[in-house]
Amino acid sequence: MAEKKKYSMLVLSNPTEGQEEEYIDWYVGQHFHDLLRIPGYVGGRYYKLSDIQLGSEPHKYQYLVIWDFETEDFQAVKEDIAARMKDGRTQFIPAFDMAYWDGTFEPITKYVTSEEIKGLSVDEVHAITEVENPYRKA
């Protein structure tokens, strides 16, 4: 058996105008129910855009969900997701604006905390990230 790899999929979306309550209820209820049953999904977390931002540019999307996966065959998970969307096992409602964005990412470092790096130099921090940099020259 191949080694399971970790992935995170970010989905940025908005409710259909005037349907925020239905959108949020569906997302954290029905949609979490549907997707977390798919083999490979291990969890998810839902976010709302904060009123406090570093930049001043307007944001197109107000909501974010981060889905985490562990699988040795992400292509099979992707095909399962598509099949469930097509046959109705994953349900969508009109309150979900289908003009969403998603992207799947693979980690290239371990998760590093502020506590771990206290008192460390830049080189020491770099070493503990365990970065997998395919562009680094030997």
URRAGI-V68543 format. One record per residue. N is the residue number from 0. RES is the residue in three letters. PSI is psi as a letter, one per 30 degrees, with the letter a starting at -180 (NA if undefined). Layout:
n=N res=RES psi=PSI
n=N res=RES psi=PSI
//
This chain:
n=0 res=MET psi=k
n=1 res=ALA psi=l
n=2 res=GLU psi=k
n=3 res=LYS psi=k
n=4 res=LYS psi=l
n=5 res=LYS psi=k
n=6 res=TYR psi=l
n=7 res=SER psi=k
n=8 res=MET psi=k
n=9 res=LEU psi=k
n=10 res=VAL psi=j
n=11 res=LEU psi=k
n=12 res=SER psi=l
n=13 res=ASN psi=l
n=14 res=PRO psi=l
n=15 res=THR psi=k
n=16 res=GLU psi=k
n=17 res=GLY psi=g
n=18 res=GLN psi=h
n=19 res=GLU psi=e
n=20 res=GLU psi=e
n=21 res=GLU psi=e
n=22 res=TYR psi=e
n=23 res=ILE psi=e
n=24 res=ASP psi=e
n=25 res=TRP psi=e
n=26 res=TYR psi=e
n=27 res=VAL psi=f
n=28 res=GLY psi=d
n=29 res=GLN psi=e
n=30 res=HIS psi=e
n=31 res=PHE psi=e
n=32 res=HIS psi=e
n=33 res=ASP psi=e
n=34 res=LEU psi=e
n=35 res=LEU psi=f
n=36 res=ARG psi=f
n=37 res=ILE psi=k
n=38 res=PRO psi=k
n=39 res=GLY psi=e
n=40 res=TYR psi=k
n=41 res=VAL psi=f
n=42 res=GLY psi=l
n=43 res=GLY psi=l
n=44 res=ARG psi=k
n=45 res=TYR psi=k
n=46 res=TYR psi=l
n=47 res=LYS psi=k
n=48 res=LEU psi=k
n=49 res=SER psi=l
n=50 res=ASP psi=f
n=51 res=ILE psi=j
n=52 res=GLN psi=l
n=53 res=LEU psi=e
n=54 res=GLY psi=l
n=55 res=SER psi=f
n=56 res=GLU psi=k
n=57 res=PRO psi=l
n=58 res=HIS psi=k
n=59 res=LYS psi=e
n=60 res=TYR psi=k
n=61 res=GLN psi=f
n=62 res=TYR psi=k
n=63 res=LEU psi=k
n=64 res=VAL psi=k
n=65 res=ILE psi=j
n=66 res=TRP psi=k
n=67 res=ASP psi=k
n=68 res=PHE psi=l
n=69 res=GLU psi=j
n=70 res=THR psi=l
n=71 res=GLU psi=f
n=72 res=ASP psi=i
n=73 res=PHE psi=e
n=74 res=GLN psi=e
n=75 res=ALA psi=e
n=76 res=VAL psi=e
n=77 res=LYS psi=e
n=78 res=GLU psi=e
n=79 res=ASP psi=e
n=80 res=ILE psi=e
n=81 res=ALA psi=e
n=82 res=ALA psi=e
n=83 res=ARG psi=e
n=84 res=MET psi=e
n=85 res=LYS psi=e
n=86 res=ASP psi=f
n=87 res=GLY psi=f
n=88 res=ARG psi=f
n=89 res=THR psi=j
n=90 res=GLN psi=k
n=91 res=PHE psi=l
n=92 res=ILE psi=l
n=93 res=PRO psi=f
n=94 res=ALA psi=f
n=95 res=PHE psi=j
n=96 res=ASP psi=j
n=97 res=MET psi=f
n=98 res=ALA psi=h
n=99 res=TYR psi=l
n=100 res=TRP psi=k
n=101 res=ASP psi=l
n=102 res=GLY psi=k
n=103 res=THR psi=k
n=104 res=PHE psi=k
n=105 res=GLU psi=k
n=106 res=PRO psi=k
n=107 res=ILE psi=g
n=108 res=THR psi=l
n=109 res=LYS psi=l
n=110 res=TYR psi=k
n=111 res=VAL psi=k
n=112 res=THR psi=l
n=113 res=SER psi=e
n=114 res=GLU psi=e
n=115 res=GLU psi=e
n=116 res=ILE psi=g
n=117 res=LYS psi=k
n=118 res=GLY psi=g
n=119 res=LEU psi=l
n=120 res=SER psi=l
n=121 res=VAL psi=e
n=122 res=ASP psi=e
n=123 res=GLU psi=e
n=124 res=VAL psi=e
n=125 res=HIS psi=e
n=126 res=ALA psi=e
n=127 res=ILE psi=f
n=128 res=THR psi=f
n=129 res=GLU psi=h
n=130 res=VAL psi=k
n=131 res=GLU psi=i
n=132 res=ASN psi=j
n=133 res=PRO psi=f
n=134 res=TYR psi=f
n=135 res=ARG psi=k
n=136 res=LYS psi=k
n=137 res=ALA psi=NA
//
